[in-house]
Amino acid sequence: TDGSATGGGVDYTSGLFTVTFPPGVTSVPFNVPINNDDIYEGNENFLLTINSSALPTGVTRGDPGEATVTIVESGVLTVQFNQTTYTGSEQSGFVPVTLLLEGGSSTSDISVTVTPSDQSPLSAEGNGVDYTSTPITATFTAGTTSTTINVPVTRDSIIEGSETFDLGLTIPPAVSGQVELGSITEATGIITDSTVAVSFGQPTYSVNETDGPVRPALVLSNPSSTDITVRVFSTDVAATGGGVDHGPGPYTVTIRAGDTRV
């Protein structure tokens, strides 16, 4: 009969088993079929009982007349990242990270810990500057083999280019007996930067021929942590280029780090 294991072929074969003692024999083994599944359930048990009502005349049930059978879990579950790099943008506000549970599923929830951290040398900075470095609990709900968490990233107004941080995977003591670390336990998070727009300070400019060169302004939508170089081309409308009325071009303009206008 069922204990924590389920009969009917789920964990073991339940039913009545007839055991015959040949003359002169005092011990007879028999087999109770066990189901080798791919679901992690931990150790389970069921109960065997001698049916006293079915014993032949002159035979009584002795002590113990019941026995507990433990089915020892043979499966090994492993958890790991599903890849070595994950990418998210400042605009989205997070880097999605997917983990896999391999070797089967579990009949209960399994939670592991993902810890984002700064790289050395420093690229992205944690503590909410570029991303949140607080450890994150990733939970595989019962019956599932994949889960995704989001590492929060900070959307700022500084153009820094793509930045990276480390991701580490650990198993809390509470589930250390249920799951082991797989092959990919470290990964890299990549934060792609917000885009920056460059434009003229105004749509039209006017200059007298005798006043010398016209000085249009270039404007960035956000400041950058590095210099940004822009090429500007001049094309004919009513004036003639090539040095006749304007030019020659193109013109290379550099907006220094931290500035938004030149």
C-alpha positions in Angstrom: 0.0 0.0 0.0 1.0 3.6 -0.6 3.2 5.5 1.8 4.9 8.5 0.2 5.3 6.5 -3.0 2.3 6.0 -5.4 1.3 2.5 -6.6 -0.5 1.4 -9.7 2.8 1.6 -11.7 3.5 5.3 -10.9 6.3 4.5 -8.5 5.8 0.8 -7.9 3.4 -2.0 -8.8 0.7 -2.4 -6.2 -1.5 -5.4 -5.7 -1.5 -8.9 -4.2 1.6 -11.1 -4.6 1.4 -14.8 -4.0 4.5 -16.3 -2.4 5.0 -20.0 -2.1 7.3 -21.8 0.3 8.5 -25.1 -1.0 8.8 -28.0 1.5 11.8 -27.5 3.8 12.3 -23.8 2.8 12.0 -21.1 5.4 12.9 -18.0 3.3 11.6 -17.0 -0.1 12.4 -13.7 -1.9 9.9 -12.1 -4.3 10.0 -9.0 -6.6 7.9 -5.9 -6.4 8.4 -4.0 -9.7 9.7 -0.4 -9.3 9.2 2.4 -11.9 12.4 4.1 -13.0 11.1 7.5 -14.0 12.8 10.9 -14.9 11.1 12.8 -12.1 13.1 13.8 -9.1 11.0 12.9 -6.0 13.6 12.1 -3.4 13.4 8.9 -1.5 9.8 7.4 -1.2 8.3 4.5 0.6 5.4 2.0 0.5 4.2 -0.7 2.9 4.1 -4.5 2.5 1.6 -6.4 4.6 1.1 -10.2 5.0 -2.5 -10.9 4.4 -3.4 -13.1 7.4 -6.8 -14.0 6.0 -5.2 -15.7 3.0 -2.8 -17.9 5.0 -3.2 -21.6 4.9 -4.5 -23.5 7.9 -2.0 -23.8 10.7 0.0 -20.7 9.6 -0.3 -17.4 11.4 1.2 -14.0 10.7 4.3 -13.4 12.8 6.1 -10.3 13.9 6.8 -8.2 11.9 3.9 -8.8 9.7 4.4 -5.5 7.9 7.5 -4.0 6.3 8.4 -0.6 4.8 10.2 -0.5 1.5 12.1 2.7 0.6 12.7 3.5 -3.0 16.0 5.4 -3.1 16.0 8.2 -5.6 18.6 7.4 -8.4 18.2 10.5 -10.5 20.6 13.5 -10.3 19.3 16.9 -11.1 21.7 19.6 -12.3 21.1 23.3 -12.8 23.0 25.6 -15.1 22.8 28.7 -17.3 21.6 27.8 -20.8 24.3 29.9 -22.4 27.4 32.0 -21.4 26.2 35.5 -22.4 23.0 37.4 -22.0 22.1 40.8 -23.5 19.7 43.5 -22.4 19.3 47.1 -23.1 19.1 50.2 -21.0 15.8 51.0 -22.8 14.3 47.6 -21.7 15.5 48.0 -18.1 16.7 44.4 -17.6 18.9 41.6 -18.8 16.9 38.3 -19.1 18.8 35.2 -17.9 17.5 31.7 -18.5 18.5 28.6 -16.4 18.0 24.9 -17.1 17.2 22.0 -14.8 18.6 18.9 -16.4 18.2 15.2 -15.5 14.4 15.5 -15.2 11.9 17.6 -13.3 11.0 17.8 -9.6 7.7 17.2 -7.8 8.5 20.2 -5.6 9.8 23.7 -6.3 13.6 24.1 -6.5 15.1 27.5 -5.9 18.7 28.5 -6.7 20.6 31.8 -6.5 22.0 34.0 -9.3 24.4 36.7 -8.2 25.4 39.6 -10.5 28.8 41.2 -9.7 31.3 43.7 -11.1 34.1 42.5 -13.4 37.7 43.2 -13.0 38.7 45.5 -14.6 35.5 47.3 -14.0 33.0 47.6 -16.9 29.4 47.9 -15.7 29.1 49.1 -12.1 26.6 47.4 -9.7 24.7 48.8 -6.7 22.2 50.4 -9.1 24.7 52.5 -11.0 24.5 50.4 -14.1 22.8 47.3 -12.8 21.4 45.8 -9.6 23.9 43.5 -8.0 21.6 42.1 -5.3 21.4 38.2 -5.5 18.3 37.0 -7.3 16.3 33.8 -6.5 15.5 31.7 -9.5 12.7 29.1 -8.9 11.9 26.1 -11.0 8.3 25.3 -10.1 7.3 21.7 -9.8 7.3 19.9 -13.1 9.3 22.6 -15.0 12.9 22.4 -16.4 13.4 26.0 -17.4 13.1 29.4 -15.7 14.0 33.0 -16.6 14.9 35.9 -14.3 15.5 39.5 -15.1 18.6 41.4 -13.8 17.5 45.1 -13.5 19.7 47.6 -15.3 19.7 51.4 -14.9 18.7 53.7 -17.7 20.9 56.8 -17.4 21.5 59.8 -19.7 25.2 59.0 -20.3 26.4 57.3 -23.5 28.9 54.7 -22.3 28.8 52.0 -25.0 28.1 48.4 -24.1 29.1 47.3 -20.6 29.4 43.9 -19.0 29.1 42.3 -15.6 29.5 38.7 -14.2 26.8 36.2 -13.3 27.4 33.4 -10.8 25.2 30.5 -9.9 25.0 28.9 -6.5 22.8 26.3 -4.7 21.4 27.2 -1.3 21.9 24.7 1.5 18.1 24.0 1.6 18.2 22.2 -1.8 21.8 21.0 -1.8 20.6 17.4 -1.5 18.2 17.7 -4.5 20.3 19.4 -7.1 23.9 19.8 -8.2 25.6 22.5 -10.3 25.9 21.7 -14.0 28.6 22.7 -16.5 27.7 26.3 -17.1 27.8 28.0 -13.7 29.3 31.4 -14.8 28.0 33.8 -17.5 28.4 37.4 -18.7 25.6 40.0 -18.7 25.9 42.6 -21.5 24.1 46.0 -21.2 23.7 47.7 -24.6 23.6 51.5 -24.3 20.8 53.9 -25.0 21.1 55.4 -28.5 22.3 59.0 -28.9 20.9 61.4 -31.5 23.0 64.1 -33.1 21.3 67.1 -34.8 21.9 70.6 -35.8 21.1 73.3 -33.2 18.6 74.8 -35.6 17.2 74.0 -39.1 18.5 77.0 -41.0 21.6 79.3 -40.8 22.3 82.6 -42.6 25.6 84.3 -43.1 26.8 87.3 -45.1 29.5 86.5 -47.7 31.8 89.2 -46.1 31.4 87.6 -42.6 33.5 84.5 -43.3 32.5 80.9 -42.4 29.2 79.9 -41.1 29.3 78.1 -37.7 26.4 75.7 -37.3 26.0 74.0 -34.0 25.8 70.2 -33.5 23.8 68.9 -30.5 23.7 65.5 -28.8 20.5 64.2 -27.1 22.6 62.8 -24.2 26.2 63.4 -23.0 28.7 60.7 -23.7 31.5 59.3 -21.5 33.8 59.3 -24.6 34.4 61.7 -27.5 31.9 61.4 -30.4 33.1 62.3 -33.9 30.6 63.3 -36.6 31.2 63.9 -40.3 29.1 66.7 -41.9 28.6 66.9 -45.7 27.7 70.0 -47.6 25.6 69.7 -50.8 24.4 72.2 -53.4 21.0 73.8 -53.3 21.2 77.3 -54.9 24.8 77.9 -53.9 27.7 76.1 -55.6 30.1 73.9 -53.7 33.7 73.0 -54.3 34.9 76.3 -52.9 32.8 78.5 -55.3 30.2 79.5 -52.8 30.8 77.0 -50.0 33.0 74.1 -49.1 34.9 72.1 -49.8 33.7 69.4 -47.4 33.2 67.0 -45.6 33.8 68.4 -42.2 34.9 66.4 -39.1 33.4 67.6 -35.8 34.3 66.2 -32.4 32.0 66.6 -29.4 34.0 66.1 -26.3 33.1 63.6 -23.5 30.5 65.1 -21.2 29.5 67.9 -23.6 26.3 68.0 -25.6 27.0 70.8 -28.0 29.8 72.1 -30.2 
